[in-house]
Amino acid sequence: MKTILITCGHLQRHIARFQADIHAHGIHVWVPALSGQQFTETEMIAMIPEADVAIAGDDPLGRTVLEAGVGGKLRGLVRWGIGTDNVDKPVATALGLPVYNTPGMFNNEVADLALGHVLTLARHLHKMDRDVRGGKWTRYEGMSLAGKTAGVVGLGGIGREIARRCAAFGMKVIGSDIVNLDNELLNSVGARQVSFEDVVSQSDIVILACNLTPQNHHLFNASIFEAMKPGAMIVNVARGPIIDEAALVDALRSGKIAAAGLDVFEIEPLSGDSPLRGFDNCLFGTHSGSSTTEAIQRTNAISVNIALAMLGINPDFLETCNRVA
């Protein structure tokens, strides 16, 4: 009997919705107990050779895991969501292992979260809530958004939806990307493409929405923070390692950066002794940009359909899906 291994926590929680249909095709569903955010490399190496297809989340999917899988039964991999920085795609390609992800499933949801961070930090909503609960009645002087410049790093589907929302608040929106985008497409969301250096130097609020690659690890470091406008805000709904957190701490301490909204971190969960915890001008999330009921369910559904297609159930479906290796 063929087996689909489910290691993605979002799908694990809702697998009951899909089990009957999968079983009807004579396919076994394997849902190992997940205690943290993802499985370890050792755990993945032990499990993945026993699966014909795996649907994974942020689990380590480097060379040793992929070689173990292909050395066993593994013939296909689905990366739940858009991020594939945890997958060694060149190795997967060399091994002949097809890897698919599910882009475009939560462009709106991540953009909504990014604007939630912007609004909360601009108007000190988290501080007011804290103070009212503590019996205080503090009137914080916030920042108007209309007329400010928002800079979006990464103008893919998520970045463009962030731009659309910023423009709706009366902000001037500029953005950078490693590819040149069509002006008409950007005009439709109220954005203009400029250089990365211009985004850094001109923006009152910088929002990160790009993929994590080896080239942009610690893209936002001490020199970039120094090049930003004094008192700028930064929001990261992309991947934690794009920001050098030690450099961000220094920039927050000096006041160069006025506020930071971080849904993602270099190491997750955020450690209890992280100096970032000492700043009340920071707003933290739990890598939850995609976490709405609607987004999770549609991503679960397409992930299961991709896995089934790789096992011969409606294989033509793969022609509409995004293969990354």
ABEGO torsion letter per residue (X at the ends): XBBBBBABAAAAAAAAAAAAAAAAAGBBBBBBBBABABBBAAAAAAAAAABABBBBBABBBBAAAAAAAAABABABBBBBEABAAABBAAAAAAAGBBBBBBBGAAAAAAAAAAAAAAAAAAAGAAAAAAAAAAGBBBBBBBBBABGBBBBBBEABAAAAAAAAAAAAAGBBBBBBBABBBBAAAAAAAGBBBBBAAAAAAABABBBBABBBBAAABGABBAAAAAABBBGBBBBBABBAAABBAAAAAAAAAAGABABBBBABBABOBBBAABAAAABAABBBBAGAAABBAAAAAAAAAAAAAAAAAAAGBGAAAAAABBBAX
